Amino acid sequence: MCGRFVGFSNLDALQLYFPIDRVEAEASPNYNVAPTQTVLAILREGRENVLRRLHWGLVPFWAREASIGSRMINARVETVSAKPAFRAAFRKRRCLIPADGFYEWKGEKSPKQPMLITLPDETPFAFAGLWEIWDPKGATAPLVSCTILTTASSPALREIHHRMPVILKPQAFGDWLDPERQEIDLEALLAGMVHTEFKARPVSPAVNSTRNNSAELIGSS
């Protein structure tokens, strides 16, 4: 799964690594990104890729209450195309969610050791995400929310956790963002268009509390 991550790259770095045509959000560092917070995401609007902030925890357009989003922070690749909460977004509302690393907890018993997982070269990367608009009658403004796709862990991470987020390679960005490309071959995507090699290192147990949010969290434990 993916339940906590790190995003500290500034706007210049994001524009260097990702296809951003228009910026509608500030890039402020967050060393302990948690569900229900707003996260940076790149999505297609018309012919432009727009950097916006979305609520992390997808709220389906048909939902009665926004609270359902707290259970929709991840979407499994095995069921995303069929599950009612995600299937419409999977066809035409896909996004990239930039990050610099994500946390996972290692061990069978408490206290588990938090690990920071990055690409081997520690460059920014993008989770494969979906986004949705929830605009119920009587709402003061629509809620735009997102979720992160997950898959079975690659050999590099299996000793830490059996699931991992889908992290797209740059060559997959165009098709993933294109709403006209409504049929995505997930098997082909996972076979060659996602990152499978990672670097993991232990970090401070302070990350366990979402109240803690500073660069010290990603230092060595």
N, C-alpha and C positions, 0 to 999 in steps of 0.2 A: 504494500500500500504506500501511499504518500500522505503523511499527516502533518509534516512540518518541514519547512525549507528555508533557505537563505537567499536573499537578494540584495546585493550591495553595489552592483555596477551602476555607474552614473549614465546619464543620457548619451554622452558621446560614445561610451562603450556599447550601449545597447544599439545605437544606430550603426555601429561598425559591424556588429555580429548578426543583426537581424534586419529583415526587410521592412523598415518603418518609413512610411510616406508622410504621415501627419501625427503630431504629438498632441494629445489632449490630457496628459497626466504628468505629474512630476515624478522623477525617479529618486525617491528617498531611501536610504539604506534601512533594511529590516533584517536582523540576524536571527529572528525567531518567528517566521511567518506561520500563522496558525489559522485553522478553519474559522470561517465567519468574518475574518478580516478582509479588507480589500487588497487585491493583488494586481500587479501590472499584467496586461494581456495585449496581444496583438491580434486584431481581427479585421476582416475585410468589410469595408463599407463602400459600396459602389466599386470604383476601380482603385481605391486606396487602401493600404494597410495602415490601420490606425492604432496607436498606443493609447490604451485607456485603462481605467481602474474598474475592476469587476469584483463583485462579492464572491468569495470562495465558498462554494456550497451551492450547487445548481438547484434552482427552484423551477420545476417544470411549468410551462405556460398554463397548464390545467390545474395547478395546485390550488387548494383552498387557503392554505396558510404558508407564509414564507419560512416557517420553522422547519419545514421538510428539508430545506437545504442543508441543515447540519448533518443529515444522513447521506448526502449526495456529494461528498467532497471528492470521491473517486468513482470512476466508471471502469468496470472490467472489460478488457478487449474481447473476452470470450462471449459476452452478452450484450455489448453496447449497441449493436445494430438491431436488437430485438426488444430490449427492455423499454417499456413505455416512457420512462423518465428521460431516456437518452436518445432514442432512435431518431426523432425529428432533428435534434441538434447534430447528431452524427452525420446526417445526410447533407446539411446545408449551413450549419453554424459551428464551424471548427475554429480553434484559435491556437496561438502559441503563448505559453506562459513562461517568460524568461526567469532564470534562476542562476545562482552561482554554486549551489550545492543543496543537498537535502539531508535530513537527519533520519537515522533508523536506529533502533535499539537492539543490541546484541546480548544474547544470553537466554537461558531457559527459566531462570529464577531471578527474582528481585534481590538486590537492585540491579537492573540491567544497565549495560554500558552504552551511553549514547555515542553514535558514530556519525561523523560528517563524511558524506560521500560526494565526490566531485568527479569531473572528467580527469583523466590522467594528467593533462596539462593545466588544469584548474581554470580553463576559460569558461565564459558564460555559455549556457545551453538553454534549450527550450523544451518544456514539457508539452506533449500533445494534449490539448484541452478542447472542451466543448463549451459553448456559451448559450444562454437562453434569456429571453425577456419575459418577465412576469408582470402583467399589467391588469390586475383585477379591477372590477368596477368599484369606484369610490376611492381608489388609491391616489395619493397626492402626486406620485411620480412612479414610473415603471422601475422595477428592480432588474438590473442586468447582472447575471450571475454566471459562474463557471465551475467546471469540474476537471480533474486531471485523470487521464487514462492510466491504467496499470496493467501489467502483464506478469507472467512468471519470471522470476529472477534469472539473470544470466549466471553462468558459472562464477563470475567475479564476485557476486553478492550472495550466493546461496547460503553461505555460512552465517550471514547476518540476518537475512529474512527471505522468505519464499516468494514474496512479491516485490516488484519495483515499478516506479513510474516509467511510462513510455517517453523516452527522450529522443527527439527526432534529429537526424542529421540534416545539415543545411539544404541538401539536394531534395529533401522531402517538403520543405517549407511551402513552396509554390502550390503544389497540388493540395496540401492539407488546408491551406487558407482559401482555396478557390471554391466558392459555393456552387459553381457550375459543375464541379467534379463531384457529383452526388454519390457515385459508387467508388468507395475506397476499398482496395483489396488489402485487408489487414494482414493476411498471411504473407503477402509479398512485402508489405511494409516492414513487418517484424523480421523478415528474412534478411533484409539488407539495408534498410533505411533508418535504423535506430541504433543508438549507442549501446554497446554491450560491455565495454571495458571501462573500469572505474578505479578510483583510488579512495580508500577509506582509512580514516584515522580517528582515534578516540578523542572526545572533547569533554568539556566540563559538564557534570551532572546538573549544573545550574540551568541548562537548556530545558530541563524537565518542566520548569515553570514558565508559562508564557509571560509572566510579569518581567522576566529577565530578557533584556534585548540590548546587547552591545557587542562590539567586536571581540570582547574578551571571551564570548561563548565559543568562538571557533578556534581559540588557541588550544594547544595541547593540554590534555588533562594531567 
